[in-house]
Amino acid sequence: MTTTNGKTTAEQPSVTENTCDVEQTRQAMSDLYKNVTMAQSCIKTLLPFVEKQEMTKTLHKQVEQYDHYVEQLDELCQRLSFDPTPAPKFAQTMANMGIKAKMMSDKSTTHVAKIMLQGTLNGIIDLYRMIREYSEIHPEVALLEKQILRYEEGKLEGLKNYL
């Protein structure tokens, strides 16, 4: 028991590499992999429709960051002897078709930002769910989840400038 500000709280044991829940860790890595690769695929689908150079540069940088996260996940999965489950092809195809259909009617920067905001918000919601649901995962996976969440939240704020 620890006393903080006059209140007694039970100490929570920290999850270590040796005490993590292997199944939760595997599920978290797969969900994280799906989240990042789905975002990456959607941005690549959106890029050919973007007309404003500043927005194009922003989206290219975002794809590069997702490439980096995929590399980190691949290395982590390799070290933990795990093969992540990719996002279902059907889900990616449907998302990409939806993006193409939306862009046919309006190619404005504001519309691109709106689509990106919706996708980013969906990713953030999924990341919060993962963090809450998978509480006993490998510390490196938990750290990567939080890094990606912070990145996504920063992107959400940055996209508001394009509205």
C-alpha positions as CSV (number, residue, x, y, z in Angstrom):
1,M,0.0,0.0,0.0
2,T,1.2,3.5,-0.8
3,T,0.0,6.8,0.6
4,T,-0.4,9.6,-1.9
5,N,-2.0,12.9,-0.9
6,G,-3.3,11.3,2.3
7,K,-5.1,8.5,0.4
8,T,-4.1,4.9,0.6
9,T,-3.9,3.0,-2.8
10,A,-3.0,-0.5,-3.6
11,E,0.1,-0.8,-5.7
12,Q,-0.5,-2.4,-9.1
13,P,2.1,-4.9,-10.1
14,S,3.7,-3.8,-13.4
15,V,3.6,-6.1,-16.4
16,T,7.0,-7.2,-17.4
17,E,8.3,-9.2,-20.4
18,N,8.1,-12.3,-18.2
19,T,4.6,-11.7,-16.7
20,C,2.8,-10.4,-19.8
21,D,-0.3,-12.3,-21.2
22,V,1.0,-13.9,-24.4
23,E,-2.5,-14.2,-26.0
24,Q,-3.3,-10.5,-25.2
25,T,0.1,-9.5,-26.6
26,R,-0.4,-11.4,-29.8
27,Q,-3.9,-10.0,-30.3
28,A,-2.6,-6.5,-29.5
29,M,0.2,-6.8,-32.1
30,S,-2.3,-8.1,-34.7
31,D,-4.8,-5.3,-34.0
32,L,-2.0,-2.7,-34.1
33,Y,-0.7,-4.1,-37.3
34,K,-4.2,-3.9,-38.8
35,N,-4.6,-0.3,-37.6
36,V,-1.3,0.9,-39.1
37,T,-1.6,-1.0,-42.4
38,M,-5.2,0.1,-42.9
39,A,-4.3,3.7,-42.4
40,Q,-1.3,3.4,-44.7
41,S,-3.4,1.8,-47.4
42,C,-6.1,4.4,-47.2
43,I,-3.7,7.3,-47.5
44,K,-2.0,5.7,-50.5
45,T,-5.5,5.4,-52.1
46,L,-6.3,9.0,-51.3
47,L,-3.0,10.5,-52.6
48,P,-3.7,10.4,-56.4
49,F,-6.8,12.6,-55.8
50,V,-5.0,15.2,-53.8
51,E,-4.4,18.4,-55.8
52,K,-2.8,20.7,-53.3
53,Q,1.0,20.2,-53.0
54,E,1.1,21.1,-49.3
55,M,-1.5,18.4,-48.5
56,T,0.3,15.9,-50.7
57,K,3.6,16.4,-48.8
58,T,1.7,16.0,-45.4
59,L,0.2,12.7,-46.5
60,H,3.5,11.4,-47.9
61,K,5.1,12.1,-44.6
62,Q,2.3,10.3,-42.8
63,V,2.8,7.2,-45.1
64,E,6.5,7.3,-44.3
65,Q,5.7,7.3,-40.6
66,Y,3.4,4.4,-41.0
67,D,6.2,2.6,-43.0
68,H,8.4,3.1,-39.9
69,Y,5.7,1.8,-37.6
70,V,5.2,-1.3,-39.8
71,E,9.0,-1.9,-39.6
72,Q,8.9,-1.6,-35.8
73,L,6.0,-4.0,-35.6
74,D,7.7,-6.5,-37.9
75,E,10.9,-6.4,-35.8
76,L,8.9,-6.7,-32.6
77,C,6.9,-9.6,-34.0
78,Q,10.1,-11.3,-35.2
79,R,11.7,-11.0,-31.8
80,L,8.5,-12.3,-30.1
81,S,8.2,-15.1,-32.7
82,F,4.8,-14.0,-33.9
83,D,3.2,-13.4,-37.3
84,P,0.6,-10.6,-37.1
85,T,-2.7,-11.0,-38.8
86,P,-3.1,-8.3,-41.5
87,A,-6.3,-6.4,-42.1
88,P,-8.7,-8.5,-44.2
89,K,-8.4,-7.8,-47.9
90,F,-12.1,-7.3,-48.1
91,A,-12.1,-4.6,-45.4
92,Q,-9.2,-2.8,-47.1
93,T,-10.8,-3.0,-50.5
94,M,-14.1,-1.7,-49.2
95,A,-12.4,1.2,-47.4
96,N,-10.4,2.1,-50.6
97,M,-13.5,1.9,-52.8
98,G,-15.3,4.2,-50.3
99,I,-12.4,6.7,-50.5
100,K,-12.4,6.7,-54.3
101,A,-16.2,7.2,-54.5
102,K,-16.0,10.1,-52.0
103,M,-13.2,11.7,-54.0
104,M,-15.1,11.5,-57.3
105,S,-17.6,14.1,-56.1
106,D,-15.2,16.5,-54.4
107,K,-11.4,16.8,-54.6
108,S,-11.1,19.9,-52.4
109,T,-8.5,20.1,-49.7
110,T,-11.3,20.5,-47.1
111,H,-12.9,17.3,-48.3
112,V,-9.6,15.5,-48.2
113,A,-9.1,16.8,-44.6
114,K,-12.6,15.6,-43.7
115,I,-11.9,12.1,-45.0
116,M,-8.5,12.0,-43.2
117,L,-10.1,13.3,-40.0
118,Q,-12.7,10.6,-40.0
119,G,-10.1,7.8,-40.7
120,T,-7.7,9.2,-38.1
121,L,-10.5,9.4,-35.5
122,N,-11.5,5.8,-36.2
123,G,-7.9,4.8,-35.7
124,I,-7.6,6.7,-32.4
125,I,-10.8,5.1,-31.1
126,D,-9.4,1.7,-32.0
127,L,-6.1,2.5,-30.3
128,Y,-7.9,3.6,-27.1
129,R,-10.0,0.3,-27.2
130,M,-6.8,-1.7,-27.5
131,I,-5.0,0.1,-24.6
132,R,-8.1,-0.5,-22.4
133,E,-8.7,-4.1,-23.5
134,Y,-5.1,-5.4,-23.6
135,S,-3.8,-4.3,-20.2
136,E,-1.3,-7.2,-19.6
137,I,0.7,-7.0,-22.8
138,H,4.4,-7.0,-23.4
139,P,5.8,-3.6,-22.4
140,E,7.3,-2.9,-25.8
141,V,3.9,-3.5,-27.5
142,A,2.2,-1.3,-25.0
143,L,4.8,1.5,-25.6
144,L,4.4,1.2,-29.4
145,E,0.6,1.4,-29.0
146,K,1.0,4.6,-27.0
147,Q,3.5,6.1,-29.5
148,I,1.1,5.5,-32.4
149,L,-1.8,6.9,-30.4
150,R,0.2,10.1,-29.7
151,Y,1.1,10.4,-33.3
152,E,-2.5,9.9,-34.4
153,E,-3.7,12.5,-32.0
154,G,-1.1,15.0,-33.3
155,K,-2.2,14.2,-36.9
156,L,-5.8,14.8,-35.9
157,E,-4.9,18.3,-34.6
158,G,-2.8,19.1,-37.7
159,L,-5.6,18.1,-40.1
160,K,-7.9,20.7,-38.5
161,N,-5.8,23.4,-40.2
162,Y,-7.0,22.1,-43.6
163,L,-10.7,22.6,-42.9
